[in-house]
């Protein structure tokens, strides 16, 4: 059963440019190398919710756990923390279309 990792966060004020470069050049490529596919990023411009929702899919829960427990993922999270606040994540059963 495919598993989707849903992540939400806000971009730290004044870090928008560096954040964008990090996501495009490091975060997304490393998510792919770790085995996550169907990577999506959504930006919320208006409303009372977090600015960014991102997701990636793994074919199985076991593979997702391996990704999330890996040192590379922990390093990636540490780097992301330099640019974002209010980070949250959850795992759900992946289905087609937008999920929150």
PyMOL commands that place a pseudoatom at each C-alpha (Angstrom):
pseudoatom trace, name=CA, resn=UNK, resi=1, chain=A, elem=C, hetatm=0, pos=[0.000, 0.000, 0.000]
pseudoatom trace, name=CA, resn=UNK, resi=2, chain=A, elem=C, hetatm=0, pos=[1.539, 3.376, -0.995]
pseudoatom trace, name=CA, resn=UNK, resi=3, chain=A, elem=C, hetatm=0, pos=[2.157, 5.762, 1.899]
pseudoatom trace, name=CA, resn=UNK, resi=4, chain=A, elem=C, hetatm=0, pos=[2.222, 9.545, 1.597]
pseudoatom trace, name=CA, resn=UNK, resi=5, chain=A, elem=C, hetatm=0, pos=[4.309, 11.784, 3.821]
pseudoatom trace, name=CA, resn=UNK, resi=6, chain=A, elem=C, hetatm=0, pos=[2.502, 15.105, 4.303]
pseudoatom trace, name=CA, resn=UNK, resi=7, chain=A, elem=C, hetatm=0, pos=[4.576, 18.004, 5.607]
pseudoatom trace, name=CA, resn=UNK, resi=8, chain=A, elem=C, hetatm=0, pos=[3.561, 21.569, 6.397]
pseudoatom trace, name=CA, resn=UNK, resi=9, chain=A, elem=C, hetatm=0, pos=[5.582, 24.601, 7.434]
pseudoatom trace, name=CA, resn=UNK, resi=10, chain=A, elem=C, hetatm=0, pos=[6.034, 28.358, 7.262]
pseudoatom trace, name=CA, resn=UNK, resi=11, chain=A, elem=C, hetatm=0, pos=[9.031, 29.986, 5.608]
pseudoatom trace, name=CA, resn=UNK, resi=12, chain=A, elem=C, hetatm=0, pos=[11.078, 32.104, 8.016]
pseudoatom trace, name=CA, resn=UNK, resi=13, chain=A, elem=C, hetatm=0, pos=[10.834, 35.820, 7.287]
pseudoatom trace, name=CA, resn=UNK, resi=14, chain=A, elem=C, hetatm=0, pos=[13.834, 37.042, 5.324]
pseudoatom trace, name=CA, resn=UNK, resi=15, chain=A, elem=C, hetatm=0, pos=[14.879, 33.532, 4.257]
pseudoatom trace, name=CA, resn=UNK, resi=16, chain=A, elem=C, hetatm=0, pos=[12.623, 33.194, 1.204]
pseudoatom trace, name=CA, resn=UNK, resi=17, chain=A, elem=C, hetatm=0, pos=[15.358, 33.301, -1.454]
pseudoatom trace, name=CA, resn=UNK, resi=18, chain=A, elem=C, hetatm=0, pos=[17.672, 30.886, 0.341]
pseudoatom trace, name=CA, resn=UNK, resi=19, chain=A, elem=C, hetatm=0, pos=[14.701, 28.625, 1.094]
pseudoatom trace, name=CA, resn=UNK, resi=20, chain=A, elem=C, hetatm=0, pos=[13.682, 28.486, -2.571]
pseudoatom trace, name=CA, resn=UNK, resi=21, chain=A, elem=C, hetatm=0, pos=[17.221, 27.639, -3.671]
pseudoatom trace, name=CA, resn=UNK, resi=22, chain=A, elem=C, hetatm=0, pos=[17.482, 24.930, -1.017]
pseudoatom trace, name=CA, resn=UNK, resi=23, chain=A, elem=C, hetatm=0, pos=[14.165, 23.300, -1.949]
pseudoatom trace, name=CA, resn=UNK, resi=24, chain=A, elem=C, hetatm=0, pos=[14.886, 23.250, -5.688]
pseudoatom trace, name=CA, resn=UNK, resi=25, chain=A, elem=C, hetatm=0, pos=[18.571, 22.326, -5.554]
pseudoatom trace, name=CA, resn=UNK, resi=26, chain=A, elem=C, hetatm=0, pos=[18.722, 20.070, -2.497]
pseudoatom trace, name=CA, resn=UNK, resi=27, chain=A, elem=C, hetatm=0, pos=[15.471, 19.092, -0.795]
pseudoatom trace, name=CA, resn=UNK, resi=28, chain=A, elem=C, hetatm=0, pos=[13.539, 17.733, -3.781]
pseudoatom trace, name=CA, resn=UNK, resi=29, chain=A, elem=C, hetatm=0, pos=[16.510, 15.923, -5.399]
pseudoatom trace, name=CA, resn=UNK, resi=30, chain=A, elem=C, hetatm=0, pos=[17.449, 14.304, -2.079]
pseudoatom trace, name=CA, resn=UNK, resi=31, chain=A, elem=C, hetatm=0, pos=[13.838, 13.226, -1.457]
pseudoatom trace, name=CA, resn=UNK, resi=32, chain=A, elem=C, hetatm=0, pos=[14.001, 11.494, -4.844]
pseudoatom trace, name=CA, resn=UNK, resi=33, chain=A, elem=C, hetatm=0, pos=[17.330, 9.827, -4.052]
pseudoatom trace, name=CA, resn=UNK, resi=34, chain=A, elem=C, hetatm=0, pos=[15.870, 8.531, -0.795]
pseudoatom trace, name=CA, resn=UNK, resi=35, chain=A, elem=C, hetatm=0, pos=[13.118, 6.815, -2.766]
pseudoatom trace, name=CA, resn=UNK, resi=36, chain=A, elem=C, hetatm=0, pos=[10.195, 9.207, -2.380]
pseudoatom trace, name=CA, resn=UNK, resi=37, chain=A, elem=C, hetatm=0, pos=[8.195, 9.832, -5.542]
pseudoatom trace, name=CA, resn=UNK, resi=38, chain=A, elem=C, hetatm=0, pos=[5.211, 11.929, -6.635]
pseudoatom trace, name=CA, resn=UNK, resi=39, chain=A, elem=C, hetatm=0, pos=[6.715, 14.908, -4.821]
pseudoatom trace, name=CA, resn=UNK, resi=40, chain=A, elem=C, hetatm=0, pos=[4.398, 17.911, -4.636]
pseudoatom trace, name=CA, resn=UNK, resi=41, chain=A, elem=C, hetatm=0, pos=[4.674, 21.373, -3.114]
pseudoatom trace, name=CA, resn=UNK, resi=42, chain=A, elem=C, hetatm=0, pos=[1.721, 23.700, -2.553]
pseudoatom trace, name=CA, resn=UNK, resi=43, chain=A, elem=C, hetatm=0, pos=[2.031, 27.364, -1.565]
pseudoatom trace, name=CA, resn=UNK, resi=44, chain=A, elem=C, hetatm=0, pos=[-0.763, 29.038, 0.408]
pseudoatom trace, name=CA, resn=UNK, resi=45, chain=A, elem=C, hetatm=0, pos=[-0.942, 32.698, -0.409]
pseudoatom trace, name=CA, resn=UNK, resi=46, chain=A, elem=C, hetatm=0, pos=[-3.997, 33.632, 1.675]
pseudoatom trace, name=CA, resn=UNK, resi=47, chain=A, elem=C, hetatm=0, pos=[-5.702, 32.090, 4.665]
pseudoatom trace, name=CA, resn=UNK, resi=48, chain=A, elem=C, hetatm=0, pos=[-5.085, 30.994, 8.202]
pseudoatom trace, name=CA, resn=UNK, resi=49, chain=A, elem=C, hetatm=0, pos=[-2.877, 27.966, 7.604]
pseudoatom trace, name=CA, resn=UNK, resi=50, chain=A, elem=C, hetatm=0, pos=[0.749, 27.132, 7.010]
pseudoatom trace, name=CA, resn=UNK, resi=51, chain=A, elem=C, hetatm=0, pos=[2.426, 28.572, 3.909]
pseudoatom trace, name=CA, resn=UNK, resi=52, chain=A, elem=C, hetatm=0, pos=[3.711, 25.314, 2.466]
pseudoatom trace, name=CA, resn=UNK, resi=53, chain=A, elem=C, hetatm=0, pos=[2.316, 21.830, 2.142]
pseudoatom trace, name=CA, resn=UNK, resi=54, chain=A, elem=C, hetatm=0, pos=[4.676, 19.276, 0.629]
pseudoatom trace, name=CA, resn=UNK, resi=55, chain=A, elem=C, hetatm=0, pos=[4.359, 15.557, 0.088]
pseudoatom trace, name=CA, resn=UNK, resi=56, chain=A, elem=C, hetatm=0, pos=[6.196, 12.512, -1.155]
pseudoatom trace, name=CA, resn=UNK, resi=57, chain=A, elem=C, hetatm=0, pos=[5.074, 8.926, -1.668]
pseudoatom trace, name=CA, resn=UNK, resi=58, chain=A, elem=C, hetatm=0, pos=[6.731, 5.632, -0.838]
pseudoatom trace, name=CA, resn=UNK, resi=59, chain=A, elem=C, hetatm=0, pos=[5.489, 2.262, -2.134]
pseudoatom trace, name=CA, resn=UNK, resi=60, chain=A, elem=C, hetatm=0, pos=[5.254, 0.728, 1.361]
pseudoatom trace, name=CA, resn=UNK, resi=61, chain=A, elem=C, hetatm=0, pos=[5.166, 1.732, 5.025]
pseudoatom trace, name=CA, resn=UNK, resi=62, chain=A, elem=C, hetatm=0, pos=[8.406, -0.169, 5.598]
pseudoatom trace, name=CA, resn=UNK, resi=63, chain=A, elem=C, hetatm=0, pos=[10.205, 1.838, 2.916]
pseudoatom trace, name=CA, resn=UNK, resi=64, chain=A, elem=C, hetatm=0, pos=[8.769, 5.085, 4.313]
pseudoatom trace, name=CA, resn=UNK, resi=65, chain=A, elem=C, hetatm=0, pos=[10.008, 4.192, 7.794]
pseudoatom trace, name=CA, resn=UNK, resi=66, chain=A, elem=C, hetatm=0, pos=[13.445, 3.428, 6.366]
pseudoatom trace, name=CA, resn=UNK, resi=67, chain=A, elem=C, hetatm=0, pos=[13.509, 6.858, 4.716]
pseudoatom trace, name=CA, resn=UNK, resi=68, chain=A, elem=C, hetatm=0, pos=[12.347, 8.709, 7.838]
pseudoatom trace, name=CA, resn=UNK, resi=69, chain=A, elem=C, hetatm=0, pos=[14.808, 6.843, 10.072]
pseudoatom trace, name=CA, resn=UNK, resi=70, chain=A, elem=C, hetatm=0, pos=[17.789, 7.373, 7.783]
pseudoatom trace, name=CA, resn=UNK, resi=71, chain=A, elem=C, hetatm=0, pos=[20.653, 9.678, 8.658]
pseudoatom trace, name=CA, resn=UNK, resi=72, chain=A, elem=C, hetatm=0, pos=[20.282, 11.404, 5.275]
pseudoatom trace, name=CA, resn=UNK, resi=73, chain=A, elem=C, hetatm=0, pos=[16.650, 12.305, 6.058]
pseudoatom trace, name=CA, resn=UNK, resi=74, chain=A, elem=C, hetatm=0, pos=[17.648, 13.603, 9.492]
pseudoatom trace, name=CA, resn=UNK, resi=75, chain=A, elem=C, hetatm=0, pos=[20.355, 15.760, 7.887]
pseudoatom trace, name=CA, resn=UNK, resi=76, chain=A, elem=C, hetatm=0, pos=[17.854, 17.028, 5.335]
pseudoatom trace, name=CA, resn=UNK, resi=77, chain=A, elem=C, hetatm=0, pos=[15.399, 17.922, 8.108]
pseudoatom trace, name=CA, resn=UNK, resi=78, chain=A, elem=C, hetatm=0, pos=[18.129, 19.768, 9.998]
pseudoatom trace, name=CA, resn=UNK, resi=79, chain=A, elem=C, hetatm=0, pos=[18.885, 21.815, 6.890]
pseudoatom trace, name=CA, resn=UNK, resi=80, chain=A, elem=C, hetatm=0, pos=[15.187, 22.524, 6.300]
pseudoatom trace, name=CA, resn=UNK, resi=81, chain=A, elem=C, hetatm=0, pos=[14.895, 23.796, 9.881]
pseudoatom trace, name=CA, resn=UNK, resi=82, chain=A, elem=C, hetatm=0, pos=[17.311, 26.606, 8.956]
pseudoatom trace, name=CA, resn=UNK, resi=83, chain=A, elem=C, hetatm=0, pos=[14.671, 28.025, 6.609]
pseudoatom trace, name=CA, resn=UNK, resi=84, chain=A, elem=C, hetatm=0, pos=[11.287, 27.096, 8.103]
pseudoatom trace, name=CA, resn=UNK, resi=85, chain=A, elem=C, hetatm=0, pos=[9.256, 27.161, 11.312]
pseudoatom trace, name=CA, resn=UNK, resi=86, chain=A, elem=C, hetatm=0, pos=[6.141, 25.369, 12.536]
pseudoatom trace, name=CA, resn=UNK, resi=87, chain=A, elem=C, hetatm=0, pos=[7.112, 22.126, 10.783]
pseudoatom trace, name=CA, resn=UNK, resi=88, chain=A, elem=C, hetatm=0, pos=[4.662, 19.238, 11.088]
pseudoatom trace, name=CA, resn=UNK, resi=89, chain=A, elem=C, hetatm=0, pos=[4.404, 15.900, 9.341]
pseudoatom trace, name=CA, resn=UNK, resi=90, chain=A, elem=C, hetatm=0, pos=[2.067, 12.935, 9.173]
pseudoatom trace, name=CA, resn=UNK, resi=91, chain=A, elem=C, hetatm=0, pos=[1.767, 9.701, 7.228]
pseudoatom trace, name=CA, resn=UNK, resi=92, chain=A, elem=C, hetatm=0, pos=[-1.414, 8.706, 5.398]
pseudoatom trace, name=CA, resn=UNK, resi=93, chain=A, elem=C, hetatm=0, pos=[-2.525, 6.128, 2.862]
pseudoatom trace, name=CA, resn=UNK, resi=94, chain=A, elem=C, hetatm=0, pos=[-1.774, 7.621, -0.556]
pseudoatom trace, name=CA, resn=UNK, resi=95, chain=A, elem=C, hetatm=0, pos=[-4.654, 8.095, -2.976]
pseudoatom trace, name=CA, resn=UNK, resi=96, chain=A, elem=C, hetatm=0, pos=[-4.833, 10.060, -6.211]
pseudoatom trace, name=CA, resn=UNK, resi=97, chain=A, elem=C, hetatm=0, pos=[-5.434, 13.779, -5.965]
pseudoatom trace, name=CA, resn=UNK, resi=98, chain=A, elem=C, hetatm=0, pos=[-4.861, 16.405, -3.322]
pseudoatom trace, name=CA, resn=UNK, resi=99, chain=A, elem=C, hetatm=0, pos=[-4.740, 15.195, 0.278]
pseudoatom trace, name=CA, resn=UNK, resi=100, chain=A, elem=C, hetatm=0, pos=[-4.425, 17.243, 3.448]
for i in range(1, 100): cmd.bond("trace and resi %d" % i, "trace and resi %d" % (i + 1))
show_as sticks, trace
zoom trace
